[in-house]
Amino acid sequence: MRRLVFAANWKMHHGPSAARDFVARFSELAPPVPGRSLWFFPPAPSIAVVANALEGRADAQVGAQNVHWELKGAFTGETSTAIARDAGARGALVGHSERRHVFGETDDVTRRKVGALLAAGMTPMLCVGETLEQREAGETDAVVRRQLDAALAGLDAEALGRLLIAYEPVWAIGTGRNATPADAAAVHRVIRADLAGRGARARVPILYGGSVNTGNVLGLLAEEELDGVLVGGASLDPEAWAELVAVGA
């Protein structure tokens, strides 16, 4: 049976006080749903608050929005996997489009971060996806395969089985536009075939991200290739997030 994953990326929203209030309200509205798991990716200062607020809730985990690949050192403003884990994070986003296109994160950097997270016993959620120009040029599959190739080079079947993947077309993030369910499923099949070619034995969860909301999530999840969603704006309100994670249950 397909297990669905709902991931909330709060980006630069919800400091510790707001995060505590959010989780309290969300928990009132959204009891665990069998066959569904939740990830919360708050800003770094809110990780510990969210982890503590969700303690005892087996369906929910907390991740960092970003980590550095070194364990310690003179990297002002960065967070190591050890520090993130100590704060309560059990995974982290890697290669999110904003990290790639706003902060200049390269394919090689994604490889380093994936490796650091796996070494720390944490779950990488690797984000891949194309720009509008690349899609219009018919380069979507090639871009996604290149990003996978760079980030997953040398990983064995055991390591691949510890990943989460998120397909997030850059042109659909925060724009109100989203890929059609069929378009998303087609890219998910490309990703799944790539993982199988690398020796992945289990079904690696592949999520879709890009202007997901309560109005389109049911149609997206109707596609068997989609194992869940990575949500930005629609995850910032506890009522809306509670409604979204319960849709179709």
ABEGO torsion letter per residue (X at the ends): XBBBBBBBBAEBBGBAAAAAAAAAAAAAABBBBBGBBBBBBBBAAAAAAAAAAABGBAABBBBBABBBABABEBBBGBBBAAAAAAAGBABBBBGBAAAAAAAGBBAAAAAAAAAAAAAAGBBBBBBBEBBAAAAAAGAAAAAAAAAAAAAABGBBAAAAAABBBBBBBAAABGAGBBBBAAAAAAAAAAAAAAAAAAGBABBBBBBBBGGBBAAAAAAAAABAABAEBBBBAAAABAAAAAAAAABGX
